[in-house]
Amino acid sequence: MAKKSYSQIKPNDLSKAIHESLIEYTEEVQQEIDEQAEKISAAAAKKISESSPKRKGKYAKGWRVKKISDGSRWHSLSYVVHNATDYQLTHLLENDHALRNGGRSKPIKHIAPVEETAVQEFMTAVEKAVRR
């Protein structure tokens, strides 16, 4: 739809014009947020893969990003970073756990630091998209 100048909007059409402008703004912001979410989640998966412990390399290579749509009118997307190959190890490696010989393992914090960074980057991106 071609944008109308303010002088072309009739008083009776003011609420409709405001509504259309808000819908257009919302769609632009949602699109920018979805693009940033995809970019940040892909970067997070790569960083986790790089910082993952590597014995044979299978665990580190298993990090993926899964896109989930909520099916709403605004087509909001969520991105989940997960380990597709060895999901069972994520909790065991990130936190300590009991060993077979009775001792405890040392935690290898490789997910939490990347998560914190990704959350901060996403919050900054959302604020930037809303302010545009």
N, CA, C and O of each residue as an XYZ file, in Angstrom:
528
protein
N       0.843     -1.176      0.000
C       0.000      0.000      0.000
C       0.887      1.238      0.000
O       1.867      1.317      0.741
N       0.530      2.193     -0.835
C       1.299      3.430     -0.905
C       1.033      4.252      0.347
O      -0.097      4.339      0.827
N       2.075      4.840      0.852
C       1.926      5.642      2.060
C       1.256      6.964      1.715
O       1.581      7.616      0.722
N       0.318      7.332      2.565
C      -0.372      8.603      2.386
C       0.311      9.653      3.245
O       0.842      9.361      4.316
N       0.282     10.864      2.753
C       0.795     11.945      3.589
C      -0.289     12.300      4.599
O      -1.459     11.963      4.417
N       0.109     12.972      5.646
C      -0.840     13.302      6.707
C      -1.965     14.203      6.212
O      -3.072     14.152      6.748
N      -1.707     15.014      5.217
C      -2.740     15.922      4.716
C      -3.797     15.175      3.919
O      -4.892     15.704      3.725
N      -3.510     13.958      3.445
C      -4.466     13.192      2.654
C      -5.379     12.325      3.506
O      -6.350     11.777      2.985
N      -5.106     12.183      4.779
C      -5.926     11.342      5.654
C      -7.093     12.170      6.171
O      -6.922     13.244      6.748
N      -8.269     11.637      5.946
C      -9.475     12.313      6.418
C      -9.684     11.979      7.883
O      -9.291     10.902      8.332
N     -10.281     12.860      8.619
C     -10.497     12.610     10.060
C     -11.226     11.297     10.345
O     -10.946     10.646     11.352
N     -12.148     10.905      9.482
C     -12.875      9.652      9.706
C     -11.982      8.430      9.504
O     -12.269      7.357     10.035
N     -10.905      8.587      8.740
C     -10.003      7.469      8.443
C      -8.768      7.448      9.344
O      -7.866      6.635      9.141
N      -8.726      8.332     10.329
C      -7.535      8.444     11.167
C      -7.247      7.149     11.935
O      -6.104      6.695     11.966
N      -8.253      6.561     12.542
C      -8.015      5.329     13.316
C      -7.549      4.197     12.413
O      -6.701      3.398     12.810
N      -8.090      4.121     11.213
C      -7.668      3.092     10.263
C      -6.211      3.317      9.846
O      -5.448      2.358      9.736
N      -5.823      4.559      9.616
C      -4.445      4.876      9.221
C      -3.461      4.552     10.348
O      -2.376      4.026     10.100
N      -3.846      4.866     11.578
C      -2.990      4.553     12.728
C      -2.855      3.041     12.869
O      -1.758      2.536     13.109
N      -3.950      2.324     12.725
C      -3.935      0.871     12.825
C      -3.028      0.260     11.760
O      -2.231     -0.627     12.063
N      -3.142      0.722     10.524
C      -2.304      0.207      9.434
C      -0.827      0.507      9.688
O       0.036     -0.328      9.418
N      -0.542      1.702     10.208
C       0.845      2.053     10.512
C       1.412      1.165     11.613
O       2.566      0.741     11.536
N       0.615      0.883     12.628
C       1.074      0.014     13.719
C       1.305     -1.424     13.248
O       2.254     -2.078     13.679
N       0.440     -1.907     12.369
C       0.620     -3.253     11.832
C       1.897     -3.314     11.002
O       2.665     -4.269     11.122
N       2.133     -2.322     10.171
C       3.343     -2.273      9.347
C       4.598     -2.227     10.228
O       5.573     -2.932      9.968
N       4.561     -1.395     11.267
C       5.688     -1.277     12.192
C       5.944     -2.611     12.901
O       7.089     -3.045     13.027
N       4.870     -3.253     13.360
C       4.986     -4.527     14.064
C       5.599     -5.599     13.169
O       6.450     -6.371     13.611
N       5.168     -5.645     11.922
C       5.714     -6.636     10.992
C       7.192     -6.395     10.723
O       7.970     -7.346     10.652
N       7.587     -5.139     10.574
C       8.995     -4.809     10.341
C       9.853     -5.196     11.553
O      10.928     -5.777     11.402
N       9.368     -4.869     12.744
C      10.110     -5.206     13.965
C      10.204     -6.717     14.125
O      11.270     -7.236     14.457
N       9.101     -7.430     13.892
C       9.100     -8.891     14.029
C      10.059     -9.531     13.043
O      10.762    -10.479     13.392
N      10.100     -9.032     11.826
C      11.010     -9.580     10.821
C      12.466     -9.357     11.246
O      13.290    -10.263     11.124
N      12.780     -8.177     11.735
C      14.142     -7.880     12.180
C      14.528     -8.751     13.373
O      15.653     -9.246     13.443
N      13.605     -8.938     14.304
C      13.878     -9.775     15.477
C      14.113    -11.221     15.053
O      15.027    -11.870     15.562
N      13.302    -11.734     14.127
C      13.481    -13.109     13.659
C      14.820    -13.295     12.953
O      15.484    -14.315     13.139
N      15.218    -12.317     12.147
C      16.514    -12.397     11.461
C      17.663    -12.409     12.471
O      18.601    -13.198     12.348
N      17.581    -11.538     13.456
C      18.630    -11.474     14.477
C      18.660    -12.750     15.328
O      19.733    -13.236     15.686
N      17.483    -13.286     15.647
C      17.420    -14.520     16.441
C      18.090    -15.672     15.696
O      18.824    -16.459     16.293
N      17.838    -15.768     14.394
C      18.460    -16.830     13.603
C      19.981    -16.662     13.567
O      20.729    -17.627     13.724
N      20.418    -15.433     13.359
C      21.853    -15.150     13.280
C      22.550    -15.432     14.619
O      23.605    -16.065     14.649
N      21.964    -14.966     15.709
C      22.569    -15.128     17.037
C      22.570    -16.596     17.465
O      23.548    -17.063     18.049
N      21.499    -17.326     17.186
C      21.457    -18.735     17.571
C      22.461    -19.561     16.766
O      23.065    -20.489     17.305
N      22.646    -19.242     15.500
C      23.650    -19.954     14.699
C      25.057    -19.674     15.237
O      25.893    -20.575     15.311
N      25.305    -18.422     15.608
C      26.610    -18.070     16.178
C      26.815    -18.769     17.519
O      27.925    -19.202     17.831
N      25.751    -18.881     18.314
C      25.854    -19.553     19.617
C      26.168    -21.039     19.434
O      26.990    -21.592     20.165
N      25.527    -21.678     18.476
C      25.804    -23.099     18.226
C      27.258    -23.293     17.810
O      27.907    -24.253     18.226
N      27.761    -22.387     16.994
C      29.150    -22.484     16.560
C      30.116    -22.284     17.730
O      31.108    -23.003     17.853
N      29.815    -21.291     18.599
C      30.674    -21.032     19.757
C      30.662    -22.207     20.734
O      31.704    -22.571     21.279
N      29.492    -22.798     20.958
C      29.409    -23.951     21.856
C      30.198    -25.118     21.274
O      30.907    -25.822     21.993
N      30.067    -25.310     19.981
C      30.813    -26.384     19.328
C      32.320    -26.186     19.488
O      33.057    -27.144     19.725
N      32.767    -24.948     19.359
C      34.194    -24.658     19.498
C      34.687    -24.829     20.932
O      35.828    -25.236     21.153
N      33.833    -24.522     21.906
C      34.253    -24.604     23.304
C      33.921    -25.952     23.959
O      34.254    -26.172     25.124
N      33.273    -26.846     23.222
C      32.916    -28.156     23.773
C      34.154    -29.014     23.969
O      35.119    -28.903     23.212
N      34.128    -29.878     24.991
C      35.244    -30.810     25.168
C      35.308    -31.781     23.992
O      34.283    -32.225     23.475
N      36.527    -32.097     23.585
C      36.707    -32.951     22.416
C      37.578    -34.163     22.777
O      38.796    -34.046     22.912
N      36.948    -35.299     22.926
C      37.714    -36.538     23.059
C      37.776    -37.201     21.690
O      38.851    -37.430     21.137
N      36.595    -37.502     21.160
C      36.527    -38.072     19.814
C      35.957    -37.065     18.823
O      36.058    -37.262     17.612
N      35.358    -35.989     19.326
C      34.832    -34.934     18.470
C      33.370    -35.055     18.118
O      32.799    -34.116     17.563
N      32.741    -36.178     18.421
C      31.333    -36.387     18.071
C      30.423    -35.423     18.824
O      29.497    -34.859     18.241
N      30.679    -35.235     20.105
C      29.862    -34.335     20.929
C      29.955    -32.903     20.406
O      28.938    -32.223     20.273
N      31.146    -32.454     20.116
C      31.343    -31.075     19.660
C      30.706    -30.828     18.296
O      30.247    -29.721     18.018
N      30.677    -31.840     17.456
C      30.102    -31.686     16.111
C      28.580    -31.787     16.109
O      27.951    -31.529     15.083
N      27.980    -32.156     17.231
C      26.547    -32.412     17.271
C      25.658    -31.209     17.510
O      24.437    -31.365     17.541
N      26.201    -30.031     17.678
C      25.387    -28.860     18.000
C      24.632    -28.372     16.776
O      25.211    -28.160     15.711
N      23.301    -28.195     16.952
C      22.416    -27.780     15.865
C      21.491    -26.673     16.363
O      21.331    -26.463     17.566
N      20.891    -25.978     15.412
C      19.871    -24.976     15.704
C      18.563    -25.477     15.109
O      18.496    -25.834     13.933
N      17.530    -25.499     15.935
C      16.222    -25.957     15.488
C      15.265    -24.764     15.507
O      15.149    -24.064     16.514
N      14.585    -24.543     14.385
C      13.636    -23.436     14.277
C      12.239    -23.948     14.603
O      11.792    -24.961     14.064
N      11.555    -23.229     15.499
C      10.215    -23.627     15.924
C       9.279    -22.441     15.710
O       9.550    -21.338     16.185
N       8.178    -22.670     14.994
C       7.184    -21.623     14.762
C       6.014    -21.850     15.705
O       5.612    -22.987     15.954
N       5.469    -20.746     16.231
C       4.331    -20.903     17.138
C       3.004    -20.906     16.390
O       1.960    -21.141     16.998
N       3.022    -20.648     15.083
C       1.807    -20.709     14.281
C       0.861    -19.544     14.481
O      -0.287    -19.608     14.040
N       1.305    -18.487     15.130
C       0.423    -17.346     15.363
C       0.352    -16.456     14.128
O       1.031    -16.697     13.130
N      -0.460    -15.451     14.213
C      -0.637    -14.504     13.106
C       0.677    -13.819     12.748
O       0.935    -13.538     11.577
N       1.507    -13.552     13.754
C       2.735    -12.810     13.515
C       3.891    -13.739     13.165
O       5.013    -13.281     12.954
N       3.624    -15.039     13.103
C       4.639    -16.027     12.711
C       5.906    -15.893     13.544
O       7.018    -15.867     13.016
N       5.719    -15.809     14.826
C       6.852    -15.693     15.731
C       7.662    -16.987     15.704
O       7.107    -18.085     15.738
N       8.967    -16.836     15.644
C       9.853    -17.989     15.572
C      10.690    -18.083     16.824
O      11.047    -17.071     17.427
N      10.998    -19.303     17.208
C      11.933    -19.569     18.297
C      13.048    -20.423     17.732
O      12.832    -21.235     16.831
N      14.233    -20.234     18.264
C      15.374    -21.029     17.842
C      15.944    -21.725     19.066
O      16.206    -21.088     20.087
N      16.134    -23.030     18.963
C      16.650    -23.832     20.059
C      18.008    -24.383     19.636
O      18.131    -25.031     18.597
N      19.022    -24.119     20.452
C      20.345    -24.678     20.209
C      20.431    -25.950     21.041
O      20.250    -25.917     22.258
N      20.708    -27.070     20.378
C      20.738    -28.354     21.086
C      21.803    -29.252     20.474
O      22.289    -29.011     19.369
N      22.150    -30.286     21.215
C      23.100    -31.266     20.716
C      22.306    -32.441     20.180
O      21.668    -33.165     20.944
N      22.343    -32.631     18.885
C      21.535    -33.664     18.238
C      22.132    -35.059     18.399
O      21.401    -36.047     18.345
N      23.432    -35.157     18.595
C      24.060    -36.477     18.642
C      24.210    -37.024     20.055
O      23.954    -38.205     20.291
N      24.619    -36.185     20.990
C      24.873    -36.648     22.356
C      24.196    -35.736     23.377
O      24.849    -35.167     24.251
N      22.883    -35.610     23.250
C      22.147    -34.711     24.136
C      22.251    -35.122     25.597
O      22.109    -34.284     26.487
N      22.496    -36.401     25.854
C      22.576    -36.886     27.229
C      23.787    -36.319     27.964
O      23.766    -36.194     29.188
N      24.824    -35.981     27.235
C      26.059    -35.525     27.861
C      26.044    -34.062     28.265
O      26.867    -33.648     29.081
N      25.137    -33.271     27.720
C      25.176    -31.827     27.988
C      25.091    -31.522     29.475
O      25.878    -30.727     29.989
N      24.147    -32.143     30.174
C      23.991    -31.897     31.602
C      25.168    -32.484     32.391
O      25.654    -31.866     33.338
N      25.614    -33.653     32.004
C      26.710    -34.307     32.722
C      28.015    -33.530     32.594
O      28.781    -33.441     33.554
N      28.273    -32.970     31.420
C      29.512    -32.216     31.227
C      29.429    -30.821     31.835
O      30.413    -30.323     32.382
N      28.276    -30.195     31.745
C      28.116    -28.828     32.256
C      28.134    -28.798     33.789
O      28.614    -27.837     34.390
N      27.615    -29.842     34.404
C      27.548    -29.940     35.868
C      28.370    -31.147     36.318
O      28.681    -32.033     35.522
N      28.708    -31.167     37.580
C      29.453    -32.343     38.065
C      28.487    -33.510     38.250
O      27.277    -33.315     38.368
N      29.029    -34.710     38.275
C      28.231    -35.919     38.470
C      29.098    -37.006     39.094
O      30.326    -36.927     39.083
N      28.442    -38.007     39.630
C      29.151    -39.111     40.279
C      29.828    -39.987     39.237
O      29.287    -40.233     38.159
N      31.014    -40.447     39.579
C      31.760    -41.347     38.706
C      31.614    -42.784     39.183
O      31.168    -43.021     40.305
N      31.980    -43.732     38.354
C      31.863    -45.152     38.706
C      32.714    -45.522     39.914
O      32.329    -46.387     40.701
N      33.861    -44.877     40.068
C      34.768    -45.222     41.161
C      34.439    -44.502     42.469
O      35.201    -44.599     43.431
N      33.336    -43.796     42.518
C      32.909    -43.138     43.739
C      33.282    -41.675     43.820
O      32.830    -40.991     44.739
N      34.074    -41.167     42.914
C      34.454    -39.753     42.926
C      33.441    -38.887     42.203
O      32.370    -39.350     41.812
N      33.794    -37.631     42.034
C      32.942    -36.688     41.316
C      33.734    -36.135     40.140
O      34.950    -35.961     40.223
N      33.049    -35.867     39.067
C      33.712    -35.273     37.904
C      33.795    -33.759     38.090
O      33.064    -33.178     38.892
N      34.685    -33.141     37.346
C      34.775    -31.681     37.361
C      33.871    -31.144     36.269
O      33.903    -31.646     35.146
N      33.061    -30.129     36.573
C      32.184    -29.576     35.533
C      32.999    -28.823     34.478
O      33.991    -28.163     34.790
N      32.564    -28.936     33.246
C      33.173    -28.204     32.137
C      32.124    -27.223     31.639
O      31.248    -27.587     30.855
N      32.212    -25.980     32.094
C      31.226    -24.955     31.738
C      31.498    -24.476     30.314
O      32.372    -23.640     30.086
N      30.745    -25.010     29.371
C      30.913    -24.605     27.982
C      29.612    -24.102     27.362
O      29.639    -23.505     26.286
N      28.484    -24.330     28.016
C      27.197    -23.879     27.491
C      26.779    -22.558     28.143
O      26.370    -21.632     27.443
N      26.875    -22.461     29.451
C      26.391    -21.289     30.189
C      27.026    -19.971     29.731
O      26.292    -18.998     29.555
N      28.342    -19.881     29.529
C      28.917    -18.611     29.093
C      28.407    -18.175     27.712
O      28.180    -16.989     27.472
N      28.233    -19.133     26.824
C      27.740    -18.807     25.479
C      26.274    -18.388     25.556
O      25.844    -17.479     24.846
N      25.517    -19.047     26.412
C      24.102    -18.692     26.583
C      23.972    -17.256     27.083
O      23.163    -16.490     26.559
N      24.754    -16.891     28.083
C      24.699    -15.531     28.619
C      25.030    -14.497     27.552
O      24.366    -13.465     27.450
N      26.054    -14.777     26.761
C      26.437    -13.865     25.683
C      25.327    -13.753     24.643
O      25.006    -12.652     24.195
N      24.743    -14.880     24.259
C      23.682    -14.883     23.253
C      22.449    -14.123     23.740
O      21.823    -13.394     22.971
N      22.106    -14.292     25.000
C      20.945    -13.580     25.557
C      21.188    -12.072     25.534
O      20.295    -11.306     25.170
N      22.383    -11.646     25.919
C      22.704    -10.218     25.904
C      22.678     -9.656     24.480
O      22.155     -8.566     24.250
N      23.243    -10.402     23.526
C      23.229     -9.966     22.128
C      21.797     -9.854     21.619
O      21.459     -8.904     20.913
N      20.952    -10.827     21.977
C      19.568    -10.807     21.514
C      18.797     -9.643     22.118
O      18.025     -8.982     21.423
N      18.998     -9.388     23.401
C      18.310     -8.257     24.040
C      18.717     -6.935     23.381
O      17.873     -6.070     23.145
N      19.992     -6.786     23.089
C      20.473     -5.580     22.406
C      19.852     -5.468     21.020
O      19.447     -4.379     20.614
N      19.771     -6.575     20.291
C      19.189     -6.571     18.950
C      17.703     -6.224     18.984
O      17.218     -5.499     18.116
N      16.982     -6.731     19.971
C      15.546     -6.431     20.092
C      15.363     -4.945     20.402
O      14.518     -4.290     19.792
N      16.130     -4.416     21.322
C      16.016     -2.987     21.652
C      16.326     -2.128     20.427
O      15.654     -1.126     20.184
N      17.323     -2.513     19.670
C      17.701     -1.764     18.468
C      16.580     -1.828     17.426
O      16.268     -0.822     16.788
N      15.974     -3.010     17.251
C      14.886     -3.172     16.271
C      13.665     -2.356     16.667
O      13.000     -1.781     15.805
N      13.363     -2.297     17.950
C      12.185     -1.555     18.406
C      12.390     -0.053     18.268
O      11.448      0.685     17.981
N      13.619      0.395     18.471
C      13.900      1.837     18.417
C      14.008      2.377     17.002
O      13.965      3.592     16.808
N      14.147      1.511     16.012
C      14.289      2.000     14.631
C      13.081      2.674     14.155
O      13.043      3.139     13.016
